[in-house]
Amino acid sequence: MNISFLRQFYYCIYISAFLKKTVCLLLIAISFSSCVTTKFDKSYISESIKKLSDFNSIREGDNTNLQIPSTVNLEDGLAEDEAISMALYNNAQFQADLIGLSLANADLVTAGQLPNPLLSIIFPTGTDPLKGTLNFAIDALWQRPSQVNAAHLESERTALTIVNKGLQLIRDTRIAYANTMVANEQLAIGEENILLRSKLAQIINKQYRAGEISQMEASLAISDSTLARQDALRAINLAQTARLRLFLVTGLDSLSENVELSTATYSPKSIPSLKKLLDTAFVKRTDLKAAKIVIEAKGKQLGWERSKIISLMGVLSARRENGEVFVGPGFNVGLPIFNWNRGNILRKNAEMKQAAWQYILVKRNISLEVKQAFSEYETARANFELWNKNALAMDRVPEQARKAYEAGEVSYFFYLETLRRFTDFKLRSVDAEASLIIAEANLNYAIGTKQL
């Protein structure tokens, strides 16, 4: 038998065995890398927001087209709850924030991947035999748990931050809806004011022609009517601006000309004591949970940096010499003589202490927000009840004043002052209702869950 052929055959078997060992090590590395999973996805975000606010935020597909939730019917007008649902589905900033969760989860997958082994082959030249080495970073095996844990905590922190931003969006949408409602009411009051002033101007004009009043009184009526029209024009601009902001928040800016707001009646609600609200906030606020997780994550990163002090590289070498194959393991050790990774360890230790103070700051800010929101709501509720106590009786004042003026029982100036006070009362009443809605939104966000 040809000896050269046998050598080539043996050489092929040797290469196959060497590659087989390489493939086995690669499969082990892949199995380690594929073990990283996380529950913090869009479903987690939606379930958390649903639990804290009773609103869904799951959007179908990855397209950027306008999506209308099944709970929204725009044909009968846009209610406040429908505006919130539309915002959670279509607000561009919130959808961009959701992508941040995918980025954090991608970093988690990266943290779980082991470094690829390095295969070196030196082909035989002259008298040098065929050599091969396979290097694998063994230190990655004990560094991986700390790295994965830190990335997992960062993924959780990102998810909690996005949930908090969802609750912020709900608050902002309620405020934008209340501002739009106020602007619309002010516009309606302005139109009523113009109508009243027009009727008054007609009466004044007849009296002036009949010589019953002076030219000064007639000019005053014309001036008053002009001021009313100016106020109405200002109210139109405010209503348009508030409407555009609302539809931008909800993602309905492309349909802003075709959708109207539906009317709703608001009433004040009773709330627990300030102490109970604070206790609830410290449990429910996701940004406080995120701040606490940062401390733990920095601790994991600190452990990761400490594990880098010693580096260990496993080596599997093989060579073919004089017709025989020699295979043997070995390792390379990075001796911590000059570099103990002290700089990075000190940095992570400082970051962990900084995160602890940041947690204290967040908790104190939450306490302040709850106290301010509680005071704001109590004031808004008292103000709302004050201005709505005699609302039905006040609605009859303009007509009564007009009849009294036509009958000559009161002067024009008295009638004008009555209309001015009535308009001021209506505007303050509308502001009181909007302030109550805004106070509710701020209080719900401050405690981190739907309370009102």
For each residue, the residues with C-beta under 8 A, 3 or more apart:
1: 5 6
2: 5 6
3: 6 7
4: 7 8
5: 1 2 8 9
6: 1 2 3 9 10
7: 3 4 10 11 323
8: 4 5 11 12
9: 5 6 12 13
10: 6 7 13 14 323
11: 7 8 14 15 130 320
12: 8 9 15 16
13: 9 10 16 17
14: 10 11 17 18 318 320 325
15: 11 12 18 19
16: 12 13 19 20
17: 13 14 20 21
18: 14 15 21 22 132 318
19: 15 16 22 23
20: 16 17 23 24
21: 17 18 24 25 134 316
22: 18 19 25 26 117 119 134
23: 19 20 26 27
24: 20 21 27 28
25: 21 22 28 29 117 134 136
26: 22 23 29 30 116 117
27: 23 24 30 31
28: 24 25 31 32
29: 25 26 32 33 114 115 116 117 136
30: 26 27 33 34
31: 27 28 34 35
32: 28 29 35 112 114 141 144
33: 29 30 36 109 112 113 114
34: 30 31 112
35: 31 32 112
36: 33 108 109 111 112 148 152
37:
38: 41 105 108 152 155
39: 44
40: 44 101 104 105 155 156 158 159
41: 38 44 45 101 105
42: 45 46 58 59 98 101
43: 46 47 58
44: 39 40 41 47 48 159
45: 41 42 48 49 57 98 101 159 162 163 166
46: 42 43 49 50 56 57 58
47: 43 44 50 51
48: 44 45 51 52 159 160 163 286
49: 45 46 52 53 55 56 57 88 163 166 167 170
50: 46 47 53 54 55 56 57
51: 47 48
52: 48 49 163 167 284 286 448 449 450
53: 49 50 166 167 170 444 449 450
54: 50 450
55: 49 50 81 84 85 88 170
56: 46 49 50 69 71 85 88
57: 45 46 49 50 88 89 94 166
58: 42 43 46
59: 42 67 89 95
60: 67
61:
62:
63:
64: 95
65:
66: 90 251 252 254 255
67: 59 60 89 90
68: 72 74 86 89
69: 56 72 85 86 89
70:
71: 56 81 82 85
72: 68 69 78 82 85 86
73: 76 82
74: 68 77 78 82 255 258 259
75:
76: 73 262
77: 74 259 260 261 262 263
78: 72 74 82 83 86 250 252 259 260 261 262
79: 82 83 261 262 264
80: 83 84 173 174 177 264
81: 55 71 84 85
82: 71 72 73 74 78 79 85 86
83: 78 79 80 86 87 173 176 177 246 249 250
84: 55 80 81 87 88 170 173 174
85: 55 56 69 71 72 81 82 88 89
86: 68 69 72 78 82 83 89 90 250 251 252
87: 83 84 90 91 94 169 170 172 173 249 250 251
88: 49 55 56 57 84 85 91 94 166 169 170
89: 57 59 67 68 69 85 86 251
90: 66 67 86 87 95 250 251 252
91: 87 88 94 95 169 249 250 251
92: 95 96 251
93: 96 97 169
94: 57 87 88 91 97 98 165 166 169
95: 59 64 90 91 92 98 99
96: 92 93 99 100
97: 93 94 100 162 165
98: 42 45 94 95 101 102 162
99: 95 96 102 103
100: 96 97 103 104 158 162
101: 40 41 42 45 98 104 105 155 158 159 162
102: 98 99 105 106
103: 99 100 106 107 158
104: 40 100 101 107 108 151 154 155 157 158 159
105: 38 40 41 101 102 108 109 155
106: 102 103 109 110
107: 103 104 110 111 151 154 155
108: 36 38 104 105 111 112 148 151 152 154 155
109: 33 36 105 106 112 113
110: 106 107 113 151
111: 36 107 108 144 147 148 150 151
112: 32 33 34 35 36 108 109 144 147 148 151
113: 33 109 110
114: 29 32 33 137 140 141 144
115: 29 136 137 140
116: 26 29
117: 22 25 26 29 134 135 136
118: 134 135 136
119: 22 132 133 134 135
120: 132 133 134 135
121: 130 131 132
122: 128 130 131 132
123: 130
124: 128 129 130 320
125: 128
126:
127:
128: 122 124 125 131
129: 124 319 320 321
130: 11 121 122 123 124 319 320
131: 121 122 128 317 318 319
132: 18 119 120 121 122 317 318 319
133: 119 120 315 316 317 318
134: 21 22 25 117 118 119 120 315 316 317
135: 117 118 119 120 313 314 315 332
136: 25 29 115 117 118 313 314 316
137: 114 115 140 311 312 313 314
138: 141 312 313 314 331
139: 142 143 307 308 310 311 312 313
140: 114 115 137 143 144
141: 32 114 138 144
142: 139 145 307
143: 139 140 146 147 304 307 308
144: 32 111 112 114 140 141 147 148
145: 142 148 149
146: 143 149 150 300 301 303 304 307
147: 111 112 143 144 150 151 304
148: 36 108 111 112 144 145 151 152
149: 145 146 152 153 300
150: 111 146 147 153 154 297 300 301 304
151: 104 107 108 110 111 112 147 148 154 155
152: 36 38 108 148 149 155 156
153: 149 150 156 157 293 294 296 297 300
154: 104 107 108 150 151 157 158 297
155: 38 40 101 104 105 107 108 151 152 158 159
156: 40 152 153 159 160 290 293
157: 104 153 154 160 161 290 293 294 297
158: 40 100 101 103 104 154 155 161 162
159: 40 44 45 48 101 104 155 156 162 163
160: 48 156 157 163 164 286 287 289 290 293
161: 157 158 164 165 286 287 290
162: 45 97 98 100 101 158 159 165 166
163: 45 48 49 52 159 160 166 167 286
164: 160 161 167 168 285 286 287 290 448
165: 94 97 161 162 168 169
166: 45 49 53 57 88 94 162 163 169 170
167: 49 52 53 163 164 170 171 286 444 445 448
168: 164 165 171 172 445
169: 87 88 91 93 94 165 166 172 173 249
170: 49 53 55 84 87 88 166 167 173 174 441 444 445
171: 167 168 174 175 441 442 444 445
172: 87 168 169 175 176 249
173: 80 83 84 87 169 170 176 177 246 249 250
174: 80 84 170 171 177 178 437 438 440 441
175: 171 172 178 179 437 438 441 442
176: 83 172 173 179 180 242 245 246 249
177: 80 83 173 174 180 181 246 261 437
178: 174 175 181 182 434 437 438 441
179: 175 176 182 183 242 245 246 434
180: 176 177 183 184 239 242 243 245 246 261
181: 177 178 184 185 261 433 434 437
182: 178 179 185 186 242 430 431 433 434
183: 179 180 186 187 235 238 239 241 242 243
184: 180 181 187 188 239 243 261
185: 181 182 188 189 430
186: 182 183 189 190 235 238 239 427 430
187: 183 184 190 191 232 235 236 238 239
188: 184 185 191 192
189: 185 186 192 193 235 423 426 427 430
190: 186 187 193 194 228 231 232 235 236
191: 187 188 194 195 232
192: 188 189 195 196
193: 189 190 196 197 228 231 232 419 423
194: 190 191 197 198 225 228 229 232
195: 191 192 198 199
196: 192 193 199 200 398 402 419
197: 193 194 200 201 221 224 225 228 419
198: 194 195 201 202 225
199: 195 196 202 203 402
200: 196 197 203 204 221 224 225 402 405 412 415 416 419
201: 197 198 204 205 221 222 225
202: 198 199 205 206
203: 199 200 206 207 405 406
204: 200 201 207 208 213 217 218 221 412
205: 201 202 208 209 218
206: 202 203 209 210
207: 203 204 210 212 213 218
208: 204 205 211 212 213 214 215 217 218
209: 205 206
210: 206 207
211: 208
212: 207 208
213: 204 207 208 217 218 412
214: 208 217 218
215: 208 218 219
216: 219 220
217: 204 208 213 214 220 221 412
218: 204 205 207 208 213 214 215 221 222
219: 215 216 222 223
220: 216 217 223 224 412 416
221: 197 200 201 204 217 218 224 225 412
222: 201 218 219 225 226
223: 219 220 226 227
224: 197 200 220 221 227 228 416
225: 194 197 198 200 201 221 222 228 229
226: 222 223 229 230
227: 223 224 230 231
228: 190 193 194 197 224 225 231 232
229: 194 225 226 232 233
230: 226 227 233 234
231: 190 193 227 228 234 235
232: 187 190 191 193 194 228 229 235 236
233: 229 230 236 237
234: 230 231 237 238
235: 183 186 187 189 190 231 232 238 239
236: 187 190 232 233 239 240
237: 233 234 240 241
238: 183 186 187 234 235 241 242
239: 180 183 184 186 187 235 236 242 243
240: 236 237 243 244
241: 183 237 238 244 245
242: 176 179 180 182 183 238 239 245 246
243: 180 183 184 239 240 246 247 256
244: 240 241 247 248 253 256
245: 176 179 180 241 242 248 249
246: 83 173 176 177 179 180 242 243 249 250
247: 243 244 250 251 252 253 255 256 259
248: 244 245 251 253
249: 83 87 91 169 172 173 176 245 246
250: 78 83 86 87 90 91 173 246 247
251: 66 86 87 89 90 91 92 247 248
252: 66 78 86 90 247 255 256 259
253: 244 247 248 256
254: 66
255: 66 74 247 252 258 259
256: 243 244 247 252 253 259
257:
258: 74 255
259: 74 77 78 247 252 255 256
260: 77 78
261: 77 78 79 177 180 181 184
262: 76 77 78 79
263: 77
264: 79 80
265:
266: 433 436 437
267:
268: 380 381 384 385 436
269: 440 452
270:
271: 277 374 377 443 451 452
272: 276 277 280 451
273: 276 277
274: 277 278 370 371 374
275: 278 279
276: 272 273 279 280
277: 271 272 273 274 280 281 370 374 443 446 447 451
278: 274 275 281 282 367 370 371
279: 275 276 282 283
280: 272 276 277 283 284 447 448 449 451
281: 277 278 284 285 288 366 367 369 370 446 447 448
282: 278 279 285 288 363 366
283: 279 280 448
284: 52 280 281 447 448 449
285: 164 281 282 288 289 366 447 448
286: 48 52 160 161 163 164 167 289 290 448
287: 160 161 164 290 291 362 366
288: 281 282 285 291 292 359 362 363 366 448
289: 160 285 286 292 293
290: 156 157 160 161 164 286 287 293 294
291: 287 288 294 295 355 358 359 362 363
292: 288 289 295 296 359
293: 153 156 157 160 289 290 296 297
294: 153 157 290 291 297 298 355 358 359
295: 291 292 298 299 352 355 356 359
296: 153 292 293 299 300
297: 150 153 154 157 293 294 300 301 355
298: 294 295 301 302 348 351 352 355
299: 295 296 302 303 352
300: 146 149 150 153 296 297 303 304
301: 146 150 297 298 304 305 348 351
302: 298 299 305 306 345 348 349 352
303: 146 299 300 306 307
304: 143 146 147 150 300 301 307 308
305: 301 302 308 341 344 345 347 348
306: 302 303 309 341 345
307: 139 142 143 146 303 304
308: 139 143 304 305 311 341 344
309: 306 336 340 341
310: 139 333 334 336
311: 137 139 308 333 334
312: 137 138 139 331 332 333 334
313: 135 136 137 138 139 331 332 333 334
314: 135 136 137 138 329 330 331
315: 133 134 135 329 330 331 332
316: 21 133 134 136 327 328 329 330
317: 131 132 133 134 327 328 329 330
318: 14 18 131 132 133 325 326 327 328
319: 129 130 131 132 325 326
320: 11 14 124 129 130 323 324 325 326
321: 129 324 326
322:
323: 7 10 320
324: 320 321
325: 14 318 319 320
326: 318 319 320 321
327: 316 317 318
328: 316 317 318
329: 314 315 316 317
330: 314 315 316 317
331: 138 312 313 314 315
332: 135 312 313 315
333: 310 311 312 313
334: 310 311 312 313
335:
336: 309 310 339 340 341
337:
338:
339: 336 342
340: 309 336 345
341: 305 306 308 309 336 344 345
342: 339 345 346
343: 346 347
344: 305 308 341 347 348
345: 302 305 306 340 341 342 348 349
346: 342 343 349 350
347: 305 343 344 350 351
348: 298 301 302 305 344 345 351 352
349: 302 345 346 352 353
350: 346 347 353 354
351: 298 301 347 348 354 355
352: 295 298 299 302 348 349 355 356
353: 349 350 356 357
354: 350 351 357 358
355: 291 294 295 297 298 351 352 358 359
356: 295 352 353 359 360
357: 353 354 360 361
358: 291 294 354 355 361 362
359: 288 291 292 294 295 355 356 362 363
360: 356 357 363 364
361: 357 358 364 365
362: 287 288 291 358 359 365 366
363: 282 288 291 359 360 366 367
364: 360 361 367 368
365: 361 362 368 369
366: 281 282 285 287 288 362 363 369 370 446
367: 278 281 363 364 370 371
368: 364 365 371 372
369: 281 365 366 372 373 442 445 446
370: 274 277 278 281 366 367 373 374 443 446 447
371: 274 278 367 368 374 375
372: 368 369 375 376 442 446
373: 369 370 376 377 439 442 443 445 446 447
374: 271 274 277 370 371 377 378 443 446
375: 371 372 378 379
376: 372 373 379 380 439 442 443
377: 271 373 374 380 381 436 439 440 442 443 452
378: 374 375 381 382
379: 375 376 382 383 439
380: 268 376 377 383 384 432 435 436 438 439
381: 268 377 378 384 385 436 439
382: 378 379 385 386
383: 379 380 386 387 432 435 436
384: 268 380 381 387 388 432 433 435 436
385: 268 381 382 388 389
386: 382 383 389 432
387: 383 384 391 425 428 429 432
388: 384 385 391 429 432 433
389: 385 386
390: 393 394
391: 387 388 394 395 429
392: 395 396
393: 390 396 397
394: 390 391 397 422 425 426
395: 391 392
396: 392 393 399 400
397: 393 394 400 401 418 422
398: 196 401 402 418 419 422
399: 396 402 403
400: 396 397 403 404
401: 397 398 404 405 410 414 415 418 419 422
402: 196 199 200 398 399 405 406 415
403: 399 400 406 407
404: 400 401 407 409 410 415
405: 200 203 401 402 408 409 410 411 412 414 415
406: 203 402 403
407: 403 404
408: 405
409: 404 405
410: 401 404 405 414 415
411: 405 414 415
412: 200 204 213 217 220 221 405 415 416
413: 416 417
414: 401 405 410 411 417 418
415: 200 401 402 404 405 410 411 412 418 419
416: 200 220 224 412 413 419 420
417: 413 414 420 421
418: 397 398 401 414 415 421 422
419: 193 196 197 200 398 401 415 416 422 423
420: 416 417 423 424
421: 417 418 424 425
422: 394 397 398 401 418 419 425 426
423: 189 193 419 420 426 427
424: 420 421 427 428
425: 387 394 421 422 428 429
426: 189 394 422 423 429 430
427: 186 189 423 424 430 431
428: 387 424 425 431 432
429: 387 388 391 425 426 432 433
430: 182 185 186 189 426 427 433 434
431: 182 427 428 434 435
432: 380 383 384 386 387 388 428 429 435 436
433: 181 182 266 384 388 429 430 436 437
434: 178 179 181 182 430 431 437 438
435: 380 383 384 431 432 438 439
436: 266 268 377 380 381 383 384 432 433 439 440
437: 174 175 177 178 181 266 433 434 440 441
438: 174 175 178 380 434 435 441 442
439: 373 376 377 379 380 381 435 436 442 443
440: 174 269 377 436 437 443 444 452
441: 170 171 174 175 178 437 438 444 445
442: 171 175 369 372 373 376 377 438 439 445 446
443: 271 277 370 373 374 376 377 439 440 446 447 451 452
444: 53 167 170 171 440 441 447 449 450 451 452
445: 167 168 170 171 369 373 441 442 448
446: 277 281 366 369 370 372 373 374 442 443
447: 277 280 281 284 285 370 373 443 444 451
448: 52 164 167 280 281 283 284 285 286 288 445
449: 52 53 280 284 444
450: 52 53 54 444
451: 271 272 277 280 443 444 447
452: 269 271 377 440 443 444
